[in-house]
Amino acid sequence: MLRAAFQTTLVSLPAWGRRANSTVSSVFAHQTADIVGSAYTLEDIPPLHGLPEVAVTGRANVGKSTLLNAVMGRNGLVRTSKKAGHTRSLNFYRVGPGTGNLILVDAPGYGRRGRAEWGKLWDHYVQTRAQLRRVYCLINASHGVEEVDKVVLSDLHETCMKTGGTQLTFQAILTKVDLLPTGKLRQELAKIRKDVRDVAPTCLPPLITGKERFGVDEVRKSIVEACGV
């Protein structure tokens, strides 16, 4: 039901859309992603040779590790912490064949206290990293946009406003959409979109994901677009 409601078939895409899909397939080809390092300070960030970066964060237990593994096509590549909010480092993954096409950054999940738990490392990274192209904020669709999510979205909105939206953009990704009641799916998604827009007007339209890799291809396309690959 979920896939039938949102899926767009390749045959309906214009020529530019098919070329974009070809690029996405090349960048995210099987076994082309690997971790290149972790950082607890800006000085710890490994040499990344100027590749464009996207960063992903979200509330603890939002399904971030599961989604990132699916996006990079490597089961178990991103490990799930046993303790929510325990991870404090930025983890860097090179994606693409050869020397790579882009860097995917797994950021610490946030908890009830929101942005304060990210620490100075995250703040400095988002505000100063020239290679950063887009931040993705994961939101559990079955919980809706909670107050802690609003804090994070608002902060990203303010950061993007300072850059004029030219260097850095951000986008919400809704996880676990399959847990929403089928009869209220459209209504619940419309409410989430409105809540995101109200607190963060510069946020790009949310992407929708769920079980069985639903939405993974759209996330990949967004990453490739953001990085200009």
C-alpha positions in Angstrom: 0.0 0.0 0.0 2.7 2.4 1.0 4.8 1.7 -2.1 1.9 1.9 -4.4 0.8 5.3 -3.0 4.2 7.0 -3.6 6.2 5.1 -6.1 7.1 6.7 -9.5 8.1 4.3 -12.3 11.2 4.8 -14.4 9.3 4.6 -17.6 7.5 7.9 -16.7 10.8 9.8 -16.2 12.1 12.1 -18.9 15.6 11.6 -20.3 17.3 13.8 -17.7 15.6 11.7 -15.0 17.0 8.5 -16.4 20.5 10.0 -16.6 20.1 11.0 -12.9 19.2 7.4 -12.0 22.2 6.2 -13.9 24.5 8.5 -11.8 22.8 7.4 -8.6 23.4 3.7 -9.5 27.0 4.4 -10.2 27.7 6.3 -7.0 25.9 3.8 -4.8 27.0 0.6 -6.6 27.4 -2.4 -4.4 30.3 -2.4 -1.9 31.6 1.0 -2.9 31.0 2.6 0.5 33.4 2.3 3.5 34.3 4.2 6.7 37.3 6.4 6.5 37.5 7.7 10.1 35.8 9.2 13.1 36.3 12.6 14.7 35.8 13.9 18.3 37.3 17.3 17.4 37.5 19.2 14.2 41.2 18.4 14.1 40.4 14.7 14.1 38.5 14.9 10.8 40.4 12.6 8.4 41.8 13.8 5.0 38.8 13.7 2.6 40.4 15.4 -0.4 37.7 18.0 -0.8 34.8 15.6 -1.6 31.4 17.1 -1.0 29.7 16.0 2.2 26.2 15.4 3.5 25.5 14.8 7.2 22.7 12.9 8.8 21.3 13.3 12.3 18.1 12.5 14.2 16.7 11.6 17.5 18.1 8.4 19.1 16.3 5.3 17.9 14.8 7.0 14.9 16.2 4.3 12.6 19.3 6.3 11.4 21.7 3.3 11.3 19.2 1.2 9.4 18.6 3.9 6.8 22.3 4.7 6.3 23.2 1.0 5.8 20.4 0.7 3.2 21.4 3.9 1.4 25.1 2.8 1.3 24.2 -0.8 0.4 26.3 -2.2 3.2 24.5 -4.1 5.9 26.2 -3.6 9.3 28.5 -0.8 8.0 27.0 1.7 10.4 26.8 0.2 13.9 24.0 0.9 16.2 25.0 2.0 19.7 23.5 0.0 22.5 22.9 3.1 24.6 20.8 5.9 23.0 22.8 9.1 22.7 26.1 7.4 23.6 27.8 8.1 20.3 29.7 11.5 20.4 31.8 11.3 17.3 31.2 12.3 13.7 31.7 9.2 11.5 32.8 9.7 7.9 32.0 7.3 5.1 33.4 7.5 1.6 30.8 6.6 -1.1 31.4 5.9 -4.7 33.9 3.8 -6.7 37.7 4.5 -6.7 38.6 7.5 -4.6 34.9 8.1 -4.0 32.3 10.7 -5.2 31.1 12.0 -1.8 31.3 11.7 1.9 28.3 10.7 4.1 28.7 11.8 7.7 26.9 10.0 10.5 26.3 12.5 13.3 25.4 11.7 16.9 21.7 11.2 17.6 20.0 13.7 19.9 17.8 13.1 22.9 15.3 14.9 25.0 17.6 17.8 25.6 18.0 18.3 21.8 20.7 20.4 20.4 22.7 20.7 23.6 23.6 17.0 23.4 25.2 17.4 20.0 28.1 19.3 21.6 30.5 21.9 20.2 31.9 19.5 17.6 28.6 19.4 15.7 27.9 23.1 16.0 31.4 24.0 14.7 31.2 21.4 11.9 27.8 22.6 10.6 28.7 26.3 10.8 32.2 26.1 9.4 32.6 23.1 7.1 33.0 24.4 3.6 32.5 20.9 2.0 29.1 20.4 3.7 26.3 20.6 1.2 23.3 19.3 3.1 22.1 18.1 6.5 19.4 15.5 6.8 17.3 15.5 9.9 15.5 12.2 10.5 12.0 12.3 12.1 10.0 9.3 13.3 6.8 9.6 11.4 4.9 7.5 13.9 5.8 10.0 16.6 5.3 13.1 14.5 7.4 16.3 14.9 8.3 16.3 18.6 9.5 19.4 20.5 13.1 18.1 20.4 12.8 17.8 16.6 11.6 21.4 16.4 14.6 22.6 18.3 16.9 20.9 15.9 15.0 22.0 12.8 14.8 25.6 14.0 18.6 25.6 14.6 19.3 24.3 11.1 17.0 26.9 9.7 18.9 29.7 11.4 22.2 28.2 10.2 21.0 28.0 6.6 19.6 31.6 6.8 23.1 32.8 7.7 24.5 31.2 4.6 21.7 32.5 2.4 20.8 28.9 1.4 23.6 28.8 -1.1 26.3 26.7 0.6 24.2 24.7 2.9 20.7 23.2 2.7 18.8 20.8 4.9 16.0 18.3 4.5 13.8 16.2 6.8 13.6 12.5 6.2 10.5 10.7 7.7 11.3 7.2 8.9 9.0 4.4 9.9 6.1 5.7 7.8 4.8 2.2 7.5 3.8 2.4 11.2 1.2 5.1 10.4 -2.4 3.9 10.2 -3.2 3.3 6.5 -6.5 5.1 6.7 -4.8 8.2 8.1 -1.6 8.1 6.1 -2.2 11.2 4.0 -3.6 13.2 6.9 -0.7 12.4 9.2 1.9 13.1 6.5 0.3 16.4 5.7 0.4 17.4 9.4 4.1 16.5 9.7 4.9 18.5 6.5 3.1 21.5 8.0 4.8 21.2 11.4 8.2 21.1 9.7 7.4 24.0 7.4 6.1 26.1 10.4 9.2 25.7 12.4 11.7 25.6 9.6 10.5 27.4 6.4 13.8 26.8 4.6 13.7 23.0 5.1 13.4 21.1 1.8 10.2 19.0 1.4 10.5 15.9 3.6 11.5 12.5 2.0 9.5 9.5 3.0 11.0 6.2 4.1 9.8 2.9 5.6 10.4 -0.8 5.8 11.7 -3.0 2.9 14.0 -0.2 1.6 11.0 2.1 0.7 12.3 5.6 -0.1 16.0 4.6 -0.2 16.3 5.5 -3.9 14.8 9.0 -3.3 17.3 9.6 -0.5 20.1 8.6 -2.8 18.9 10.9 -5.5 18.7 13.8 -3.0 22.3 13.1 -1.8 23.6 13.0 -5.4 21.7 16.3 -6.2 23.0 18.0 -3.1 26.6 17.1 -3.8 26.4 18.0 -7.5 27.8 14.6 -8.6 
